[in-house]
Amino acid sequence: MSILYTNNIKELKNFAEKKNQLTILNRKAPSNAIYFFDKLIKLNFTIIGEVYKSSALSDVRCILDQQFTKVITNDPFYDFWLEDISLLCKLFCDIEKSNYISLWLGSKRGCQRYHIDDVPQRLLVTYAGQGTEWIPDEAADRNAYYNGEPNENIIRDKSATKYIDKWDVAIFRGGSNGLLHKTPKTALKTSSVLMRLDYSKYWDRIFKRIN
């Protein structure tokens, strides 16, 4: 498994061309974020939408403004947060070489079993709550995963369990060489604020499956 930790956002742009299974951009949460996310994490929400690179900030604002009350949208930190989301949406457009991408933002998570995403690559940021749990290949039994066995059989070395820190930006692969990961137990029981970015036609694919 090849993992890259970086403090340089430019390192993420060529993710698709590199061999890394996972790249993590280390970031510190702004000091004034705590009060805002203390309010936001108490809400129950699931938001999906499409964000275009050319109009990322206005798209994000339109999608989120429809979901939140003025208690949230009038908070001084709200605009800063929208800027951050739109920046990452534009970044993922560059990674995908696409003029738009699919956005998911939610407060509830339910991936209890270690799994590999059925997407080429995915970007995750946990803004509040515990970040995604993952295991390196050398600590995992991938055959147990493919055979449908439970978590205790998939993970060979519990001490190797890792978590993506709050505000860190993670881009990882899905498919045959994808990252084994899941929602941590604490996040199954409590709310989070998690953002997920996928390729442009992701939601079209999901809705076709449902229908």
C-alpha positions in Angstrom: 0.0 0.0 0.0 1.3 3.4 -0.9 0.1 6.3 1.3 1.1 9.9 1.0 0.8 12.5 3.8 1.3 16.1 2.7 0.8 19.7 3.7 0.7 20.8 0.1 -2.7 20.9 -1.6 -1.0 20.7 -5.0 0.0 17.2 -4.2 -3.6 16.1 -4.5 -4.2 17.3 -8.1 -2.4 14.4 -9.8 -3.8 11.7 -7.6 -5.4 9.9 -10.5 -2.1 9.5 -12.3 -0.2 8.4 -9.2 -0.1 4.9 -7.6 -1.0 6.0 -4.1 -4.0 4.2 -2.6 -4.5 7.0 -0.2 -3.4 10.6 0.0 -4.1 12.7 3.1 -3.7 16.5 3.2 -3.0 17.5 6.8 -4.9 20.5 7.9 -5.7 22.1 11.3 -9.3 23.0 12.1 -9.7 26.8 12.4 -9.9 27.9 16.0 -13.3 29.6 15.4 -14.9 26.5 13.9 -15.8 24.9 17.2 -18.9 27.0 18.0 -20.3 26.8 14.5 -20.0 23.0 14.3 -21.3 22.6 17.8 -24.6 24.0 16.4 -24.4 22.2 13.1 -23.7 18.7 14.5 -27.0 18.8 16.4 -29.0 18.9 13.2 -30.1 15.9 11.1 -29.4 16.5 7.4 -28.5 14.8 4.2 -27.6 17.0 1.3 -26.7 16.0 -2.3 -26.1 18.0 -5.4 -23.9 18.8 -8.4 -21.2 21.4 -8.2 -19.7 23.0 -11.3 -16.1 24.2 -11.2 -17.0 27.5 -13.0 -19.7 28.3 -10.4 -18.6 26.3 -7.4 -19.2 28.8 -4.6 -22.6 29.9 -5.9 -23.6 26.2 -6.4 -22.6 25.2 -2.9 -24.3 28.2 -1.4 -27.6 27.4 -3.3 -27.5 23.8 -2.2 -26.8 24.5 1.4 -28.9 27.6 1.9 -32.0 25.6 1.1 -31.2 23.2 4.0 -30.2 25.4 6.8 -32.0 28.1 8.8 -30.7 31.6 9.4 -29.2 30.5 12.7 -26.7 28.6 10.6 -26.4 30.7 7.5 -26.0 34.0 9.4 -23.1 32.6 11.5 -19.9 34.4 10.6 -18.1 31.0 10.0 -20.7 29.8 7.5 -19.2 31.8 4.6 -15.7 30.5 5.5 -17.0 26.9 5.4 -18.7 27.4 2.0 -15.4 28.7 0.7 -13.6 25.6 1.9 -16.2 23.3 0.4 -16.1 25.1 -3.0 -12.3 25.0 -3.0 -12.3 21.3 -2.5 -15.1 20.8 -5.2 -12.9 22.7 -7.7 -9.9 20.6 -6.7 -11.9 17.4 -7.2 -13.0 18.7 -10.6 -9.3 19.0 -11.5 -8.6 15.5 -10.2 -11.5 14.1 -12.2 -10.8 16.3 -15.2 -14.4 17.2 -15.2 -16.4 20.4 -15.3 -18.6 19.2 -12.3 -18.7 16.7 -9.5 -21.2 15.1 -7.1 -21.5 16.4 -3.6 -22.8 14.6 -0.5 -22.9 16.2 2.9 -24.5 14.6 5.9 -24.8 14.2 9.7 -25.4 10.4 9.8 -23.1 7.6 8.8 -23.9 3.9 8.6 -21.0 1.9 7.1 -20.4 -0.6 9.9 -18.4 -3.1 7.9 -15.0 -2.6 6.4 -15.6 -2.1 2.7 -14.1 -0.8 -0.6 -16.0 1.9 -2.5 -17.3 1.1 -5.9 -15.9 4.3 -7.4 -12.5 5.0 -9.0 -11.6 7.6 -6.3 -13.4 9.5 -3.6 -12.6 12.6 -1.5 -13.7 12.8 2.2 -13.5 15.5 4.8 -14.9 15.1 8.3 -15.6 18.6 9.6 -17.0 17.4 13.0 -17.1 14.1 14.8 -14.6 11.3 14.4 -13.0 10.8 11.0 -13.1 7.6 8.8 -11.5 4.5 10.1 -9.2 2.6 7.7 -6.6 -0.2 7.7 -3.5 -0.7 5.6 -3.4 -3.8 3.4 -0.7 -5.5 5.4 -3.1 -5.5 8.5 -6.1 -6.8 6.5 -7.3 -10.1 5.2 -8.8 -9.0 1.9 -10.0 -12.5 1.1 -12.1 -12.4 4.3 -13.6 -9.1 3.0 -14.4 -10.6 -0.4 -15.9 -13.6 1.2 -18.3 -11.5 3.2 -16.8 -12.2 6.6 -17.2 -9.9 9.6 -14.8 -7.1 10.6 -13.0 -9.2 13.2 -11.9 -11.6 10.4 -11.1 -8.8 8.0 -8.6 -7.0 10.3 -5.6 -9.1 11.2 -3.9 -6.5 13.5 -6.2 -4.2 15.4 -3.3 -2.0 16.5 -2.8 -1.0 12.9 -6.2 0.7 12.8 -6.0 4.3 11.6 -8.3 7.3 11.5 -8.5 10.4 9.3 -8.3 13.4 11.4 -10.9 16.2 11.4 -10.4 18.7 8.6 -7.9 16.6 6.9 -8.6 16.0 3.2 -8.4 12.3 2.2 -8.5 11.1 -1.4 -8.5 7.3 -1.8 -9.1 4.7 -4.5 -12.0 2.3 -4.8 -12.2 -0.8 -7.0 -9.8 -3.7 -7.0 -7.0 -1.8 -5.3 -9.3 0.2 -3.1 -8.9 1.3 0.5 -10.6 -0.8 3.2 -12.4 1.6 5.5 -15.5 2.0 7.6 -17.4 4.4 9.9 -15.8 4.3 13.4 -18.1 2.9 16.2 -18.3 6.3 17.9 -19.6 7.9 14.6 -22.3 5.2 14.3 -23.8 6.3 17.6 -23.3 10.1 17.4 -23.7 12.7 14.7 -20.9 14.0 12.4 -20.5 16.5 9.7 -19.0 14.6 6.7 -18.5 15.7 3.1 -18.0 13.2 0.3 -17.1 14.1 -3.3 -17.6 11.7 -6.2 -17.4 11.7 -10.0 -19.8 13.8 -12.1 -22.5 11.2 -12.9 -22.4 9.4 -9.6 -25.9 10.4 -8.5 -27.4 9.5 -11.9 -25.9 6.1 -11.5 -27.3 5.7 -7.9 -30.8 6.9 -8.9 -30.9 4.5 -11.9 -30.1 1.6 -9.5 -32.9 2.7 -7.2 -35.4 3.0 -10.0 
